[in-house]
Amino acid sequence: MSFMGQLRDELAEFKKDGVYKRLNYVDSPQGPRVRMEGRGEVVILSSNNYLGLCSIPEVVRAGKDALDRWGAGTASVRFICGTFSVHRELETALARFVGCESALTYVSCWNANEGLCPTVLSEPDVVISDQLNHASIIDSIRLAKTIAKCQTAVYKHSDMADLEDKLRAAGKGGARRKLIFTDGIFSMEGDIAKLPDLAELARKYDAVLAVDDSHATGVLGKAGRGTAEHYGMLGQIDVITSTLGKALAGAAGGFTAGPGALTDYLTQRSRPQLFSNALPPTVAASALAAVQYVEAHPQLVTRLHQNARYFREQLLSIGFKPLAGETPIVPVILGETAKAIHMSELLLTEGVFVTGFGYPVVPQGHARVRCQLSAAHTRDDLDFALRAFKKVGSKLGLI
Ligand SMILES: Cc1ncc(COP(=O)(O)O)c(C=O)c1O
């Protein structure tokens, strides 16, 4: 059979199994309610627009001004002629915001993660990763194992005893560098990494701690400065990676923050830095405006926390059993992938957009609809969504 024939057969199989993803086209700015082609106005409970900054005038204006001042793009990687003054301004602001000495931007957090492990690890080193880490961390580690020949280990999700076993074994194996890598907020579960315990183990075993704070930047802590702020540990985390594609204006981009020597080293050696164009100035300027906006309006973060608490409590009160937690990620586990996709489709017919996630994004049998709250949601938006959940939940016999 031809290559295309094989692909078509596999796609037909996805459809038969009810796991085929249909794309929905949005035709308005991202926000608590959007215009979706063929659906009209829907309440969005699936975006990473945690603070509602995607479309605020300050962020949009910064992008437009940047387009006028610097044009559409950099037309170069950073080290040739693609470093613009707005990159310096943004990186200074990001470092300050997450409590690190320095920051270096990438075109995505995927790139930031991919640029970390293979660059700082080599054969005598080991990276130890939480079992539920994001795919970009997993692929960064796979890449490091393949091209840098480092050792790898995985510890059970947030299981500090298991992590300690792995650290001890790495010590006995004579590992030179030990890197512990964790999500700050785990994207599919919505739970928070045990940062104080992780930092203590890192100290005890002379390991470096890297935290991917993509879902926590702008979200956790009183001022939205991330998992470190949540635990009162600002300035104590060795390496933070994060995205500009979620709370910080939601466009695109990512960064790695840490000591100046780390970002300098990554500038010299990290392959996505060396071989891929720099962050477009428009996007950098919008992200910079977003950081400045959060710094000036910490009440947005409070509002996000209130919305998350309200939605979680109301969901429980109508009979759903979301995974316990305190973040704006509220997953409702349904089991089979097809069931999650079906529930998501029914919710959409009720005017609420919530994505159903199944295998391979989550393990087999743990499919879910994942709700994400935003500071931009009004009480009306949330009550509208809750009424839809109640109707669909009853129809499916879930509540
Ligand atoms: C934990 C985590 N890391 C990294 C990423 C990738 O971020 P980006 O969209 O900037 O590549 C995501 C996005 O879903 C994420 O959830």
The ligand as an SDF file (V2000), in Angstrom:
LIG
                    3D

 16 16  0  0  0  0  0  0  0  0999 V2000
    4.0400   22.1700   30.8440 C   0  0  0  0  0  0  0  0  0  0  0  0
    4.1720   22.6610   29.4410 C   0  0  0  0  0  0  0  0  0  0  0  0
    5.4010   22.8650   28.9370 N   0  0  0  0  0  0  0  0  0  0  0  0
    5.5720   23.3120   27.6960 C   0  0  0  0  0  0  0  0  0  0  0  0
    4.5100   23.5760   26.8670 C   0  0  0  0  0  0  0  0  0  0  0  0
    4.7500   24.0630   25.4710 C   0  0  0  0  0  0  0  0  0  0  0  0
    4.5820   25.4250   25.4350 O   0  0  0  0  0  0  0  0  0  0  0  0
    4.6550   26.2120   24.0490 P   0  0  0  0  0  0  0  0  0  0  0  0
    3.2580   26.2680   23.5190 O   0  0  0  0  0  0  0  0  0  0  0  0
    5.2230   27.5400   24.3910 O   0  0  0  0  0  0  0  0  0  0  0  0
    5.5670   25.4160   23.1770 O   0  0  0  0  0  0  0  0  0  0  0  0
    3.2190   23.3890   27.3390 C   0  0  0  0  0  0  0  0  0  0  0  0
    2.0740   23.6600   26.4490 C   0  0  0  0  0  0  0  0  0  0  0  0
    1.0620   23.0450   26.4480 O   0  0  0  0  0  0  0  0  0  0  0  0
    3.0350   22.9120   28.6570 C   0  0  0  0  0  0  0  0  0  0  0  0
    1.8150   22.6990   29.1410 O   0  0  0  0  0  0  0  0  0  0  0  0
  1  2  1  0
  2  3  1  0
  2 15  2  0
  3  4  2  0
  4  5  1  0
  5  6  1  0
  5 12  2  0
  6  7  1  0
  7  8  1  0
  8  9  2  0
  8 10  1  0
  8 11  1  0
 12 13  1  0
 12 15  1  0
 13 14  2  0
 15 16  1  0
M  END
$$$$
